[in-house]
Amino acid sequence: MSTFVDFEDYLRAHGLAERTISEYSKWSRRLLRFMHERGYTGDPTAAQLREWGGTIPKSWASRKQAKSAVLRFLAWQGLPADAAGAIPVPRKPRMKSRALEPDEATMLRNAAVLVGGRRGLATLAGLYMAARAGEIAGLTWKGWQGQWFSFERTKTSDTHRVPVHPTLAEALEDYRRSAGTPSLYIFPGDGGAAHVTPATVWSWVKYVGAVAGVEVSPHRLRHTALTAALEATKDLRAVMDLAGHRDPTVTAGYTRLSGKRLTDAVLGLDY
């Protein structure tokens, strides 16, 4: 009899990241629980999947992920994928940059340098590497190679390599000197854990934000880094590489459109 362990192994064999495997497994369990509670037997039909989809929060991200999970589940079962098309998915909302304003980013940087230690360094890592909370938590000293930093991306589990900004390099040097003999991880965990959790990184960033008087999170640090890089370089491909994106439209979503830039765009139409 097939189990969800088999399903997860199937997803793993197809190269999916562990986080994605966990989410797809949860969605598939939810579908089967829904089928059981409704007394539905046999393979899920389009009508049943449409009904189930209506119980999911009406957001693009939730329903898109649920639909993707069901597609994988049906493929694993050797069933046609057509029925999954009945799951209602709203249009993807247009992404808006949540970046800090330049003066806010400056205040946050100054606060991070002032606070120092793990909290300050973690904040600077997000601000200058566009790294996610989980990626910051798992940073290793081995990954720091002078002017470059390599770390594992949480979404794809591949290795990402970015240049190190001088401000971050100085903070890393100061932190290593104060930490004494470094462990494998820059932010080792407590109680036998290899490194701290993403939740801990969130709390550190929130603390530094409070010192600076700025509402911020690790995700907003990523927005700030990518938006600032786009505004400074106008080089979409370079910022794609910094972000680790494969789709340029995702990177373009980090562009902050000001009234002046829109006016400049219109005035540039010099036929």
Secondary structure, 3 states (H helix, E strand, C coil): CCCHHHHHHHHHHCCCCHHHHHHHHHHHHHHHHHHHHHCCCCCCCHHHHHHHHCCCCCCHHHHHHHHHHHHHHHHHCCCCCHHHHHCCCCCCCCCCCCCCCHHHHHHHHHHHHHHCHHHHHHHHHHHHHCCCHHHHHCCECCCEECCEEEEECCCCCCEEEEECCHHHHHHHHHHHHHHCCCCCECCCCCCCCCCCCHHHHHHHHHHHHHHHCCCCCHHHHHHHHHHHHHHHHCCHHHHHHHHCCCCHHHHHCCCCCCHHHHHHHHHCCCC
